[in-house]
Structures are given as C-alpha cells and as structure tokens.
Amino acid sequence: MKKVIIITGPTASGKTKLSLEIAKRLHTDLINGDAYQIYQGLDILTAKPTKEELKAVKHHLMDELNPLVPFSIFQYQKMVRNLVDKFEIPIIVGGSGLYIDSVIYDYRFEDEESQDTYFDSNYSNEELHDMLKELDLEKAKIIHPNNRKRVARAIHLAKTQDANERSLKHEHYYKPLIICLNLERDSLYERINQRVLEMLDNGLIEEVKNSKHLLNTQLGKAIGFEHTIKYLDGLIAKNELIDLIQKDSRHYAKRQLTWYRNHQDCIKIDVDLNNFSKTIEDAYQQIITFLKD
C-alpha cells in the first residue's frame, strides 16, 4: 500500500511553515488539502502561502480552479489520487478534514451524473419519494414528493453518505502518516485573532470588495467573506467585523480539533512557538521512521 504523508492542524497552527521545510528536506512537492485555497482569488482571506513560499516549493491544486465553475469533493479525490501516484513521497497539507478523508480512506462517491439519473428515471414522483424514505426518512418528511429535483438530490446525497460511512470501517486506501500540529488552546486562539488583524492590514476588505461576484459560489463560503460584505454595505461596524471573523475562525479551529480527536492514527506534534525548529525536527523524525518502516 502506497504511503502518504499528511500535515494538518487547526488554522494558524503553522502547517505552511512546517510543510515547506519538510518538502525541502525530502525533495518533493506539496499537494493542497484546503477546501478554499484550491480556488483562484481571495488569497488573503483564505491565507494562501506567499508568492515566495510558492516559489520555494511547488504546490499542486493551489490557486488553480475558477471559483465560478462547479467543483466537487468527488473531483478533488480523483485529482489528488492522480497526483499521489506520481510522487515517491507525496505530502498533502491542509486543514479540511473531509477532503483529506476522501483521499486516504476508500470513499466511494456517486458521481454528479447519478443525481440526474434519478431525476430522469422512469420512476414516478411517489416511487422516488418512497426510495428517499428508505434512505433518509427525516429528509423525506420535509421534501414534497412533487419536488422531483430535490428528491433526486436527497437520494444522491443519502447514498453517498451511506457508502462513506461503510468505507470508514474498512482499511485505508493509502497508508497514511497523519501529522497533527498541537497547540495549547489559548495560544492558538491568540494566533488566530492576530492573523485576522494581519489579514485586514494586508487588504482583506479591498480584496472582498473586488470579489463580490463570488458571494454565491463555494469560495464565497470562506470564513469572513459574508461578514466583510455586510461591512461594505454599511450593516456592521469594523470592530464588529473583526470580532465576527475572529469568532468564526476560532469555531472552525474547534471543528478541526474534533476531526483530529476522531482519528486515532493522528501523530500529535506539539508546536513550540519559541523554537519552531524543534517542532520541525520532531515531525521530520516521525516521517523518516514512517518511510523506513
């Protein structure tokens, strides 16, 4: 089974800094594991690596996709697995847990055409609705049988979720080493709050102002986008904008930490803010042992 290195951790924990150094030592590239950095635009809001960092190590699936074109996790899985097979030592770095799971576990997604298959089938509306009842009774209760498009979509999602829940009970698709950066909660929140302030200083508001057309896209769901639109529209004050982005960023970090706790195979690496070179060395030694095993 092919080995894959995952470098992950909550937002603002030092993933970029660590992954750059590890990639240089191992003479390999990096594969993006962040759900928003894969899109073009909003570089500040999505905390993409700097131009200098991107030049230092090649990043795949970074700043690559047009946010106006639909893109699914099913497509992400296929693209990353194609990349993984090309590298002797593939490294995925990012904090989007479901995206990482889709690669390392044997997730089997129904492709986008399956939804149309249900919609265009010869089943009557009532028959499709009965099918949904068998898969997701609660969802069937709130979708009218005559809303064929929503019923077909719900069947598609229910079948995908069911397949993924079953796959989690099986072995990994790859043999992963999951490096999880671990930072004391107060220090992490302080870094998150400071990062938001730095984003604003670096031009976040102007960036969002020039990207209003992305509001209804997947990229428009990035933390802070809608709040900044409200600020630009005069609905909230700047101090409220800062508080909201900081709060949502901390909540996102909590969800990321929950993902790590649910993955018993995570190798926790304590982040030493005063001596980050020690953090790098600790992670590197874990990786060397993993590659030799």
C-alpha positions in Angstrom: 0.0 0.0 0.0 1.4 3.4 -1.0 2.5 5.7 1.8 1.2 9.2 2.0 2.2 12.0 4.5 -0.5 14.3 5.8 0.5 17.5 7.5 -2.6 19.0 9.2 -3.6 21.1 12.2 -6.0 23.8 13.2 -5.9 27.1 11.4 -2.9 29.3 12.3 -1.0 26.4 13.8 2.0 26.5 11.5 1.1 24.0 8.8 2.6 26.0 5.9 5.9 26.7 7.7 6.3 23.0 8.7 5.3 21.6 5.3 7.7 23.8 3.4 10.7 22.7 5.5 9.7 19.0 5.3 9.2 19.2 1.5 12.6 20.8 1.1 14.3 18.1 3.1 12.5 15.3 1.3 13.0 16.9 -2.2 9.3 16.6 -3.0 6.3 18.8 -3.9 3.2 19.6 -1.8 -0.5 18.8 -2.5 -3.1 21.3 -1.2 -5.6 19.9 1.3 -7.6 23.1 1.9 -11.1 23.4 0.5 -10.8 27.1 -0.3 -7.1 27.5 -1.3 -7.8 25.4 -4.4 -9.7 28.3 -6.0 -8.3 31.3 -7.7 -8.7 34.6 -5.8 -9.2 35.7 -2.2 -5.5 35.0 -1.4 -5.6 37.0 1.8 -8.9 35.7 3.1 -8.0 32.0 2.5 -4.5 32.5 4.0 -2.7 31.1 1.0 1.1 30.8 1.1 3.0 33.9 0.0 4.5 34.2 -3.5 7.9 33.5 -2.1 6.7 30.3 -0.4 5.0 29.1 -3.5 8.2 29.6 -5.4 10.3 27.8 -2.8 8.3 24.6 -3.1 5.9 23.6 -5.9 2.3 23.4 -4.7 -0.3 21.4 -6.6 -4.0 22.2 -6.6 -3.2 25.6 -5.1 -4.9 28.7 -6.7 -5.9 26.6 -9.6 -9.7 26.4 -10.2 -12.1 29.1 -11.4 -14.5 29.6 -8.5 -17.4 30.2 -10.9 -17.1 26.6 -12.2 -18.7 23.9 -10.0 -16.3 21.6 -8.3 -17.0 18.6 -6.0 -15.1 16.6 -3.4 -15.5 13.7 -5.8 -13.4 15.6 -8.4 -10.9 16.6 -5.7 -10.5 12.9 -4.7 -9.7 11.9 -8.3 -7.3 14.8 -8.9 -5.3 14.2 -5.7 -5.1 10.4 -6.2 -3.7 11.0 -9.7 -1.1 13.3 -8.1 -0.2 10.9 -5.3 0.6 8.1 -7.7 3.1 10.4 -9.4 5.3 11.1 -6.4 7.6 8.8 -4.5 6.9 10.7 -1.3 3.5 12.5 -1.6 2.7 15.1 1.0 -0.8 16.6 1.5 -1.0 19.7 3.6 -4.2 21.4 4.8 -6.9 21.6 7.4 -10.0 20.4 5.5 -10.7 17.1 7.2 -13.3 15.7 4.8 -11.1 16.4 1.8 -8.2 14.6 3.5 -10.5 11.7 4.4 -11.8 11.4 0.8 -8.2 10.7 -0.3 -6.8 8.4 2.4 -10.0 6.3 3.0 -11.8 4.2 0.5 -14.5 6.8 0.0 -16.7 5.9 -3.0 -18.7 8.9 -4.3 -21.6 8.6 -6.7 -20.6 11.0 -9.5 -22.7 14.0 -10.3 -24.5 12.2 -13.1 -26.2 9.9 -10.7 -28.4 12.7 -9.4 -29.6 13.3 -13.0 -30.1 9.6 -13.3 -32.7 9.6 -10.6 -34.3 12.8 -11.9 -34.6 11.4 -15.4 -35.6 7.9 -14.5 -38.9 6.2 -15.2 -39.8 6.2 -11.5 -42.9 8.2 -10.6 -42.6 11.0 -8.1 -44.2 8.8 -5.5 -41.8 6.0 -6.2 -38.8 8.2 -5.9 -40.1 9.7 -2.7 -40.6 6.2 -1.3 -37.0 5.4 -2.2 -35.9 8.5 -0.2 -38.0 7.4 2.8 -36.0 4.2 2.9 -32.7 6.1 2.8 -33.5 9.2 4.9 -37.0 9.3 6.5 -36.4 12.7 8.1 -35.4 14.3 4.9 -38.4 12.8 3.1 -40.7 14.4 5.7 -39.7 17.9 4.6 -39.5 17.4 0.8 -42.7 17.2 -1.1 -43.0 14.2 -3.5 -43.7 16.5 -6.4 -40.4 18.4 -5.9 -38.6 15.8 -8.0 -35.3 17.7 -8.3 -34.9 18.0 -4.5 -35.9 14.4 -4.0 -33.4 13.2 -6.6 -30.7 15.3 -4.9 -31.5 14.0 -1.5 -31.3 10.4 -2.7 -27.9 11.1 -4.3 -26.6 12.6 -1.0 -28.0 9.8 1.1 -26.4 7.1 -1.0 -23.1 8.9 -1.0 -23.2 9.3 2.8 -24.1 5.7 3.3 -21.3 4.5 1.2 -18.8 6.7 3.0 -19.9 5.5 6.5 -19.4 2.0 5.4 -16.0 2.7 3.9 -14.7 4.2 7.2 -15.0 0.7 8.7 -12.6 -0.6 6.1 -8.8 -0.2 5.7 -7.2 3.0 4.3 -6.9 3.5 0.6 -3.4 4.6 1.3 -1.1 4.0 4.3 -1.1 7.5 5.9 1.1 9.2 8.4 -1.1 12.0 9.8 1.0 14.7 11.5 -1.4 16.8 13.6 0.1 20.0 14.9 -1.0 20.5 18.5 -1.0 24.0 20.1 -2.2 25.0 23.6 -5.8 26.4 23.2 -5.1 29.9 24.5 -2.0 30.3 22.3 -3.9 29.0 19.3 -6.8 31.5 19.8 -4.3 34.3 20.3 -2.6 33.4 17.0 -6.0 33.2 15.2 -7.0 36.6 16.5 -3.7 38.1 15.4 -3.9 36.5 12.0 -7.3 38.2 11.4 -5.8 41.6 12.2 -2.9 41.0 9.8 -5.3 40.0 7.1 -7.2 43.3 7.5 -3.9 45.2 7.4 -2.9 43.3 4.3 -6.0 44.4 2.4 -8.7 41.9 3.1 -11.6 44.4 2.8 -10.4 45.6 -0.6 -9.9 42.1 -1.7 -13.5 41.1 -0.9 -14.8 44.4 -2.4 -13.3 43.4 -5.7 -14.8 39.8 -5.4 -18.4 40.5 -4.5 -19.4 38.4 -7.6 -18.2 35.3 -5.7 -20.7 35.5 -2.9 -22.9 32.7 -4.2 -20.0 30.4 -5.1 -18.3 27.8 -2.9 -15.4 30.2 -2.4 -17.9 32.8 -1.1 -18.4 30.5 1.9 -14.9 31.1 3.1 -14.8 32.4 6.7 -15.2 36.2 6.8 -16.5 36.8 3.3 -20.2 37.4 4.1 -19.2 39.5 7.2 -17.0 41.7 5.1 -19.8 42.1 2.5 -22.0 43.3 5.4 -19.3 45.8 6.5 -19.0 47.1 2.9 -22.8 47.5 2.8 -22.7 49.5 6.0 -24.6 46.9 8.0 -21.9 46.3 10.7 -19.0 48.4 12.1 -15.4 47.5 11.6 -14.8 46.3 15.2 -17.9 44.0 14.8 -16.4 42.7 11.6 -13.2 41.9 13.3 -15.0 40.2 16.2 -17.1 38.1 13.9 -14.2 36.8 11.7 -12.1 36.0 14.8 -15.1 34.2 16.4 -15.9 32.1 13.3 -12.2 31.3 12.9 -12.0 30.0 16.4 -15.1 27.9 15.9 -13.6 26.5 12.8 -10.5 25.5 14.7 -12.7 23.7 17.2 -14.2 21.7 14.4 -10.8 20.8 13.1 -9.7 19.7 16.6 -12.8 17.4 16.8 -11.7 15.8 13.5 -8.2 15.1 14.9 -9.7 13.5 18.1 -11.8 11.2 15.9 -8.7 10.0 14.1 -6.8 7.7 16.5 -4.0 7.4 14.0 -3.0 11.1 14.3 0.5 11.7 15.5 0.4 14.8 17.6 3.4 17.1 17.3 3.5 19.9 19.9 4.1 23.3 18.4 7.0 25.1 20.2 6.4 28.8 19.3 9.7 29.8 20.8 11.7 27.2 19.0 9.8 26.1 15.9 12.9 24.3 14.6 12.3 21.7 17.3 8.7 21.2 16.0 10.1 20.7 12.5 12.7 18.2 13.8 10.1 16.2 15.8 7.8 15.9 12.7 10.7 15.1 10.4 11.9 12.2 12.7 8.4 10.8 12.7 8.3 10.9 8.9 11.7 9.3 8.5 10.6 6.4 10.8 7.4 6.0 8.8 9.2 5.9 5.5 11.7 3.3 6.7 9.0 1.1 8.3 
